[in-house]
Amino acid sequence: MAARRLRGRIPRGSCGSPDTGASPGRPGLAFAIAHQGRGANYVVVCWWDRENELPIRVFVEESGRWRPAEGSESICVWDLQVLWFERETYVATLLAEPVERGRDTYLARHLEETA
């Protein structure tokens, strides 16, 4: 099955974090998952904060526009593979090395598998 490119923009500032840049306790690192689901396309936006927390926001494509997830709309089992990889990478780099070196090591790692 050929993948269709997810289009559109997530409204700026809709992630609920006023500043995801680097600061004490916040390495300024984030990642996103673009998911083409059976029932809908969605994007999961995550960023590392307060040393070891991962705020997560989910956006759903509806009629060609993106909106914040509602009710029970959430991530699915396939997204957990990405979250686990990011967690393992974060623990092995940012929590195990000085932040500056850990940030570079974290950014150099990539998930090679696809769900």
C-alpha positions in Angstrom: 0.0 0.0 0.0 1.4 3.3 -1.0 1.7 5.9 1.8 -0.2 9.2 1.3 1.6 12.2 2.6 -0.1 13.9 5.6 -0.8 17.5 4.7 -1.8 20.6 6.5 -0.5 22.5 9.5 -1.1 22.1 13.2 -2.1 25.5 14.5 0.9 27.3 16.1 0.7 27.3 19.9 -1.8 24.5 20.1 0.5 22.1 21.8 -0.1 23.6 25.2 3.5 24.5 26.0 4.4 28.1 25.9 8.1 27.4 25.4 9.7 24.1 24.4 13.2 25.5 24.1 16.1 24.5 26.2 16.2 25.6 29.8 17.1 24.0 33.2 15.3 20.7 33.3 14.2 21.0 29.7 16.7 19.9 27.0 14.7 21.5 24.1 14.1 18.1 22.4 10.9 17.0 20.8 9.6 14.4 18.3 6.5 13.8 16.3 4.8 10.7 15.0 2.8 11.0 11.7 0.3 8.1 11.7 -2.0 7.1 8.9 -4.7 5.2 10.7 -7.6 3.1 9.3 -10.2 5.5 10.7 -8.2 8.8 10.6 -4.8 10.3 10.2 -3.2 11.8 13.3 0.0 13.4 14.5 1.5 12.9 18.0 3.7 15.7 19.2 5.9 15.0 22.3 8.6 16.9 24.1 10.9 16.2 27.0 10.3 18.5 30.0 11.0 18.7 33.8 14.0 16.4 33.4 12.1 13.2 32.8 8.5 13.9 31.7 7.0 13.6 28.3 4.1 15.9 27.5 2.1 14.5 24.6 -0.4 16.1 22.3 -2.5 14.4 19.6 -4.0 16.0 16.6 -6.5 14.4 14.2 -7.0 15.3 10.5 -10.7 16.0 9.8 -11.8 17.3 6.4 -8.3 18.2 5.5 -7.7 20.3 8.7 -6.0 19.4 11.9 -7.7 19.7 15.3 -6.7 18.6 18.9 -7.8 15.1 19.8 -11.1 14.8 21.6 -12.6 12.3 24.1 -11.0 8.9 23.6 -8.9 9.8 20.6 -5.4 8.9 21.5 -2.3 7.1 20.3 -2.5 3.5 19.3 -0.5 0.3 20.0 1.8 1.0 17.0 2.9 4.4 18.3 4.1 2.7 21.5 7.1 1.3 19.5 8.2 4.9 18.8 7.6 6.1 22.3 9.6 3.2 23.7 12.5 3.9 21.4 12.5 7.6 22.4 12.3 6.7 26.1 15.2 4.2 25.8 17.2 6.7 23.8 16.5 9.5 26.3 17.4 7.5 29.3 20.7 6.3 27.7 21.7 9.8 26.6 20.2 12.7 28.4 19.9 11.0 31.8 23.3 9.3 31.5 25.5 12.1 30.0 26.0 15.8 30.5 23.1 17.6 28.7 25.1 19.1 25.9 26.8 15.8 24.9 23.6 13.8 25.6 21.6 16.1 23.3 23.9 15.4 20.4 23.9 11.7 21.1 20.1 11.6 21.4 19.7 13.4 18.1 22.1 11.1 16.3 20.0 8.0 17.1 17.2 6.9 14.8 14.5 4.2 14.9 15.2 1.9 12.0 12.1 -0.3 12.2 8.6 0.6 10.9 5.5 -0.5 12.6 
